[in-house]
Amino acid sequence: MSQPSKTVLPGGTIGVLGGGQLGRMLAHAATRLGYRVHIYEPESGCPAGAVAHEEVNAPYEDLAALTAFARRCDVITYEFENIPAASLRAIEAITPQFPHWRVLETTQNRSREKNWLKRHGIAHARFAEVAARGDIAAGIRAVGFPSVVKTADFGYDGKGQIKIQDEGDIAKAEQAFAAQACVIEQWIHHVAEISVVIARSARGDMQVFPPAENIHTNHILDLSIVPARVAPEVAATGVRLARQIAEQIDLVGVMGVEMFVTKTGEVLVNELAPRTHNSGHYTIDACVISQFAQQVRAVCGLPLGNPQLISPVVMVNILGDAWLHQTESSQVEVREPDWAMLLADPAVQLHLYGKGEHRPGRKMGHFTVRAETADAALAQAQKLKARL
């Protein structure tokens, strides 16, 4: 599946589909290496466009605009996987794209992703598929309780999913998903969630970043702790699974692999993200090479860098809630967080994404804290987050 391609050397142009914070940090890494970066994003004024050489605003379905964009780039990659595969197929012969559009097509749909894992013998939660207007109740009962019903297409950060505890919850799932294809998954009672970011080149070389232990709040990543506080054999299994997936899906680029760790130490793959990953932001400040610089190297055909961890680290997501404060009259007031307090700690690095609208749950930035141990970094990170 990998496309033959020549090396794109610094000075070339990298086209990025998607204009969010992942594209912004990718542009930082690429321009540091001397590349030009062009962003294609439907919405104007995007975070990535603010730091790129060019920004094109048009729908992903606009094939004329997308074709013109592709012709101005030496290679195309993504910061966002929910791009119509038909649009990517249309430009495949114009400019090399990594990862291949088939990788995105597989991972942007939960049914295709789960079946891919099943076909390749990769451990995952039990699941059932239900077509639009299909029998959701039967699917839930086949999987068992508790379970989670998820829309098959284009879900992220907990959007498009409902947890089902018992028979009494079936009606709400039927109402929410009646007109949509969905996947029903066994609810995993896990002791930890971990993720592994892996890079693979067109030649098949692979480099793996240390597994991160992830803590979520309201389905949104809150903290990533590195090294993950799991048994060495669990971490090794996570790395092995990531390598197996990257090879068998023929990844060229970077991928985040999310996994559950059960009470018995079993590691189950939950989701695949064929791009840089929120849980890999720690790599900017705490590894020899960042996941973003690694993505540049992988898609441009350069040798992959060293993913070694320099020191234990914790990454904290900063959401729009940090700007929103309730006044005595119960009004919501927008106030800038106390960045000076945060930056007074020499172990802290702050990254803001340049987003203008402060909405609850919206990812606005992150900060990292490095320390001698993961537990010490976590304690300081939690203290600073509470004050922020």
C-alpha positions as CSV (number, residue, x, y, z in Angstrom):
1,M,0.0,0.0,0.0
2,S,2.9,2.4,0.7
3,Q,3.4,4.8,-2.2
4,P,6.8,5.0,-3.8
5,S,8.1,8.5,-3.2
6,K,11.2,10.5,-3.4
7,T,12.7,12.2,-0.4
8,V,11.2,15.7,0.1
9,L,14.1,17.7,1.5
10,P,13.9,20.9,3.6
11,G,12.8,23.7,1.3
12,G,10.0,21.6,0.0
13,T,6.3,22.2,0.7
14,I,4.3,20.0,3.1
15,G,0.5,20.2,2.6
16,V,-1.5,19.6,5.8
17,L,-5.2,18.7,5.7
18,G,-6.8,20.1,8.8
19,G,-6.1,23.4,10.6
20,G,-6.4,22.6,14.3
21,Q,-3.8,22.6,17.0
22,L,-2.1,19.4,15.8
23,G,-1.5,21.1,12.4
24,R,-0.2,24.2,14.3
25,M,2.4,22.2,16.2
26,L,3.2,20.2,13.0
27,A,3.8,23.5,11.2
28,H,6.1,24.7,14.0
29,A,8.2,21.5,13.6
30,A,8.3,21.6,9.8
31,T,9.3,25.3,9.6
32,R,12.0,24.7,12.1
33,L,13.4,22.2,9.6
34,G,13.1,24.6,6.8
35,Y,10.0,23.4,5.1
36,R,7.1,25.5,3.7
37,V,3.7,24.5,5.1
38,H,0.4,24.9,3.4
39,I,-2.8,24.4,5.4
40,Y,-6.2,23.2,3.9
41,E,-9.0,23.9,6.3
42,P,-12.7,24.5,5.7
43,E,-12.9,27.3,8.4
44,S,-11.0,30.5,8.1
45,G,-8.7,31.8,10.9
46,C,-7.6,28.4,12.0
47,P,-4.8,27.8,14.6
48,A,-2.5,26.1,12.0
49,G,-3.1,28.7,9.3
50,A,-1.8,31.4,11.7
51,V,1.7,29.9,11.6
52,A,1.8,28.5,8.1
53,H,3.0,30.0,4.8
54,E,-0.4,29.6,3.1
55,E,-3.9,28.8,4.2
56,V,-6.7,27.6,1.9
57,N,-10.3,27.6,3.1
58,A,-12.6,25.3,1.2
59,P,-14.7,22.2,1.9
60,Y,-12.9,18.9,1.7
61,E,-15.5,17.9,-0.9
62,D,-14.4,20.8,-3.2
63,L,-12.3,18.8,-5.6
64,A,-11.2,21.8,-7.7
65,A,-9.8,23.6,-4.6
66,L,-8.3,20.4,-3.2
67,T,-6.6,19.5,-6.5
68,A,-5.1,23.0,-6.9
69,F,-3.9,22.7,-3.3
70,A,-2.3,19.3,-4.0
71,R,-0.4,20.6,-7.0
72,R,1.3,23.3,-4.9
73,C,2.6,20.7,-2.4
74,D,5.4,18.1,-2.5
75,V,3.7,15.8,0.0
76,I,0.4,15.8,1.8
77,T,-0.3,14.6,5.4
78,Y,-3.1,15.1,8.0
79,E,-3.7,16.5,11.4
80,F,-7.3,15.2,11.3
81,E,-8.5,11.8,10.0
82,N,-12.2,12.6,9.3
83,I,-11.6,13.7,5.7
84,P,-13.8,12.0,3.0
85,A,-11.8,9.2,1.5
86,A,-13.3,9.9,-1.9
87,S,-11.6,13.4,-1.9
88,L,-8.3,11.8,-1.0
89,R,-8.6,9.2,-3.8
90,A,-9.2,12.0,-6.2
91,I,-5.8,13.6,-5.6
92,E,-3.9,10.4,-5.0
93,A,-2.2,10.6,-8.4
94,I,-1.2,14.3,-8.1
95,T,0.8,14.4,-4.8
96,P,2.0,11.6,-2.5
97,Q,-0.2,11.4,0.7
98,F,0.9,9.8,3.9
99,P,-0.7,8.0,5.6
100,H,-2.4,6.4,2.6
101,W,-6.1,7.3,2.2
102,R,-7.0,3.7,2.9
103,V,-5.6,4.0,6.4
104,L,-7.8,7.0,7.1
105,E,-10.8,5.2,5.5
106,T,-10.3,2.3,7.9
107,T,-9.8,4.3,11.1
108,Q,-12.5,7.0,10.6
109,N,-15.3,4.5,10.9
110,R,-15.6,2.4,14.0
111,S,-17.1,-0.6,12.2
112,R,-14.2,-0.8,9.7
113,E,-11.7,-0.2,12.5
114,K,-13.1,-2.9,14.8
115,N,-13.3,-5.4,12.0
116,W,-9.7,-4.6,10.9
117,L,-8.5,-5.3,14.4
118,K,-10.5,-8.6,14.5
119,R,-9.2,-9.7,11.1
120,H,-5.6,-9.1,12.2
121,G,-6.0,-10.9,15.5
122,I,-5.4,-7.8,17.7
123,A,-7.0,-7.9,21.1
124,H,-10.0,-5.6,21.5
125,A,-13.4,-5.4,23.3
126,R,-16.3,-7.5,22.2
127,F,-18.5,-5.6,19.8
128,A,-21.6,-5.7,17.5
129,E,-22.6,-3.6,14.5
130,V,-26.0,-2.2,13.9
131,A,-27.1,-0.6,10.6
132,A,-29.0,2.6,10.4
133,R,-32.6,1.9,11.6
134,G,-31.4,-1.5,12.7
135,D,-32.2,-3.4,15.9
136,I,-30.1,-1.6,18.5
137,A,-31.7,-3.4,21.4
138,A,-30.7,-6.8,20.0
139,G,-27.1,-5.6,19.5
140,I,-26.9,-4.3,23.1
141,R,-28.2,-7.6,24.5
142,A,-25.7,-9.6,22.3
143,V,-22.8,-7.6,23.7
144,G,-24.1,-7.5,27.2
145,F,-24.2,-5.0,30.1
146,P,-22.6,-2.6,30.7
147,S,-21.8,-1.6,27.1
148,V,-21.3,1.6,25.1
149,V,-23.1,2.6,21.9
150,K,-21.1,4.7,19.5
151,T,-21.9,6.2,16.2
152,A,-19.9,4.4,13.5
153,D,-18.7,7.6,11.8
154,F,-16.7,10.6,12.9
155,G,-16.7,10.4,16.7
156,Y,-14.1,11.9,19.0
157,D,-13.7,13.1,22.6
158,G,-16.7,11.1,23.7
159,K,-19.0,12.7,21.2
160,G,-21.6,10.4,19.6
161,Q,-21.6,7.8,22.4
162,I,-23.9,6.6,25.2
163,K,-23.1,4.2,28.1
164,I,-25.7,1.5,28.6
165,Q,-25.8,0.2,32.2
166,D,-28.9,-2.0,32.0
167,E,-32.2,-2.7,30.1
168,G,-33.6,0.7,31.3
169,D,-31.0,2.5,29.2
170,I,-31.8,0.9,25.9
171,A,-34.6,3.3,25.0
172,K,-32.3,6.3,25.1
173,A,-29.9,4.6,22.8
174,E,-32.7,3.7,20.4
175,Q,-33.8,7.3,20.3
176,A,-30.3,8.7,19.9
177,F,-29.0,6.3,17.2
178,A,-32.2,5.2,15.3
179,A,-31.1,6.9,12.1
180,Q,-27.4,6.1,12.3
181,A,-25.2,3.1,11.9
182,C,-23.5,2.4,15.2
183,V,-21.1,0.1,17.0
184,I,-21.9,-1.4,20.4
185,E,-18.9,-2.3,22.4
186,Q,-18.4,-4.2,25.7
187,W,-17.7,-1.8,28.5
188,I,-14.1,-2.6,29.8
189,H,-13.6,-2.3,33.5
190,H,-10.0,-1.1,33.2
191,V,-7.3,-0.2,35.7
192,A,-5.5,2.1,33.3
193,E,-5.7,3.7,29.8
194,I,-2.5,3.9,27.9
195,S,-1.5,5.1,24.5
196,V,1.5,4.6,22.3
197,V,2.6,7.0,19.5
198,I,4.5,5.2,16.8
199,A,6.2,6.4,13.6
200,R,6.9,4.3,10.5
201,S,8.7,5.2,7.3
202,A,7.9,4.1,3.8
203,R,10.9,1.8,4.1
204,G,9.3,0.1,7.1
205,D,11.6,1.6,9.8
206,M,9.8,2.2,13.1
207,Q,10.4,4.3,16.2
208,V,8.1,4.1,19.2
209,F,7.6,6.8,21.9
210,P,7.2,5.6,25.5
211,P,3.7,4.6,26.5
212,A,1.6,7.3,28.2
213,E,-0.9,6.7,31.0
214,N,-4.0,8.8,30.3
215,I,-6.6,10.1,32.7
216,H,-9.9,11.4,31.1
217,T,-12.5,13.7,32.5
218,N,-15.9,13.8,30.8
219,H,-14.5,11.8,27.9
220,I,-11.8,14.4,27.2
221,L,-8.1,13.7,27.9
222,D,-7.1,15.5,31.1
223,L,-3.6,14.3,32.0
224,S,-1.0,12.1,30.3
225,I,1.7,10.6,32.6
226,V,5.0,9.4,31.2
227,P,6.4,6.9,31.9
228,A,3.0,5.1,32.3
229,R,2.6,3.7,35.8
230,V,2.0,0.2,34.6
231,A,4.0,-3.1,34.9
232,P,6.9,-3.4,32.5
233,E,5.3,-6.3,30.7
234,V,2.1,-4.2,30.1
235,A,4.2,-1.4,28.6
236,A,6.0,-3.9,26.4
237,T,2.8,-5.3,25.2
238,G,1.5,-1.9,24.3
239,V,4.6,-1.2,22.3
240,R,4.4,-4.6,20.6
241,L,0.8,-4.0,19.6
242,A,1.6,-0.6,18.2
243,R,4.4,-2.0,16.1
244,Q,2.1,-4.8,14.9
245,I,-0.6,-2.4,13.9
246,A,1.7,0.0,12.1
247,E,3.2,-2.7,10.1
248,Q,0.0,-4.5,9.2
249,I,-1.9,-1.4,8.3
250,D,1.2,-0.2,6.3
251,L,1.4,3.1,8.1
252,V,3.7,5.8,6.7
253,G,3.7,8.7,9.2
254,V,2.6,8.8,12.9
255,M,-0.2,7.0,14.7
256,G,-1.6,7.1,18.2
257,V,-2.9,3.7,19.5
258,E,-5.2,3.9,22.5
259,M,-5.5,0.9,24.8
260,F,-7.2,-0.4,27.9
261,V,-5.4,-2.3,30.6
262,T,-7.6,-4.8,32.5
263,K,-7.3,-6.0,36.1
264,T,-5.6,-9.2,34.8
265,G,-3.0,-7.2,32.8
266,E,-4.6,-7.8,29.4
267,V,-4.1,-5.0,26.9
268,L,-7.0,-4.3,24.6
269,V,-6.8,-1.9,21.7
270,N,-9.5,0.7,21.8
271,E,-8.9,3.2,18.9
272,L,-6.4,4.1,16.2
273,A,-5.6,7.7,15.2
274,P,-3.3,7.9,12.1
275,R,-1.8,11.2,13.0
276,T,-0.1,12.9,15.9
277,H,-2.0,12.4,19.2
278,N,-3.1,14.5,22.1
279,S,-1.4,12.2,24.5
280,G,1.9,12.6,22.6
281,H,2.2,16.3,23.3
282,Y,4.7,15.6,26.1
283,T,7.2,14.6,23.4
284,I,7.8,18.3,22.5
285,D,9.4,19.0,25.9
286,A,10.5,15.6,27.2
287,C,11.9,13.6,24.3
288,V,14.9,13.9,22.0
289,I,12.5,14.4,19.1
290,S,8.8,15.4,19.2
291,Q,6.0,13.4,17.6
292,F,5.5,16.4,15.2
293,A,9.1,16.4,14.0
294,Q,8.9,12.7,13.6
295,Q,5.8,13.0,11.4
296,V,7.7,15.5,9.2
297,R,10.6,13.0,8.9
298,A,8.3,10.0,8.2
299,V,6.2,11.6,5.4
300,C,9.2,13.4,3.8
301,G,11.3,10.2,3.6
302,L,14.0,11.3,6.0
303,P,15.5,9.1,8.7
304,L,13.4,8.8,11.8
305,G,14.6,10.5,15.0
306,N,15.3,9.2,18.5
307,P,12.1,9.0,20.6
308,Q,14.0,8.5,23.9
309,L,12.4,10.1,27.0
310,I,14.7,12.7,28.6
311,S,12.9,12.8,31.9
312,P,9.5,11.9,33.5
313,V,6.8,14.3,32.5
314,V,3.1,15.0,32.9
315,M,1.0,16.8,30.2
316,V,-2.1,18.7,31.3
317,N,-4.8,19.8,28.8
318,I,-6.1,23.4,29.2
319,L,-9.7,23.6,28.3
320,G,-11.9,26.7,27.6
321,D,-13.3,26.3,31.1
322,A,-10.1,27.9,32.5
323,W,-11.2,31.3,31.0
324,L,-14.8,31.1,32.3
325,H,-15.7,32.3,35.8
326,Q,-19.1,32.6,37.4
327,T,-19.7,36.0,39.1
328,E,-21.7,36.6,42.2
329,S,-24.7,37.4,40.0
330,S,-24.4,34.0,38.3
331,Q,-23.1,35.6,35.1
332,V,-20.3,33.9,33.2
333,E,-17.2,36.2,32.9
334,V,-14.3,35.6,30.6
335,R,-10.9,36.2,32.2
336,E,-7.4,35.3,31.1
337,P,-5.9,32.6,33.2
338,D,-2.9,33.4,35.4
339,W,-0.1,32.4,33.1
340,A,2.5,34.2,35.2
341,M,1.7,31.9,38.1
342,L,2.1,28.9,35.9
343,L,5.3,30.0,34.3
344,A,6.9,30.9,37.6
345,D,7.6,27.2,37.9
346,P,10.9,26.5,35.9
347,A,9.7,22.9,35.3
348,V,6.7,24.1,33.3
349,Q,6.4,24.6,29.5
350,L,3.2,26.3,28.3
351,H,1.7,25.8,24.8
352,L,-1.3,27.8,23.7
353,Y,-3.1,27.1,20.4
354,G,-4.2,30.6,19.4
355,K,-8.0,29.8,19.5
356,G,-10.2,32.8,20.0
357,E,-13.5,31.4,21.4
358,H,-13.4,29.9,24.9
359,R,-16.0,27.1,25.1
360,P,-16.3,24.6,27.9
361,G,-14.5,21.4,26.9
362,R,-12.6,23.0,24.0
363,K,-8.9,22.3,23.9
364,M,-7.2,25.7,24.1
365,G,-3.6,24.6,25.1
366,H,-1.6,22.4,27.3
367,F,1.3,22.6,29.7
368,T,3.9,20.1,30.7
369,V,5.7,19.5,34.0
370,R,9.0,17.6,34.2
371,A,10.4,16.1,37.4
372,E,12.7,13.3,38.6
373,T,9.8,10.8,38.9
374,A,6.3,10.5,37.2
375,D,4.6,10.7,40.6
376,A,6.4,14.0,41.5
377,A,5.5,15.5,38.1
378,L,1.9,14.4,38.6
379,A,1.7,16.0,42.0
380,Q,3.0,19.3,40.8
381,A,0.9,19.2,37.7
382,Q,-2.3,18.6,39.7
383,K,-1.4,21.5,42.1
384,L,-0.8,23.9,39.2
385,K,-4.0,22.8,37.4
386,A,-6.0,23.5,40.5
387,R,-4.6,27.0,40.9
388,L,-5.0,27.7,37.2
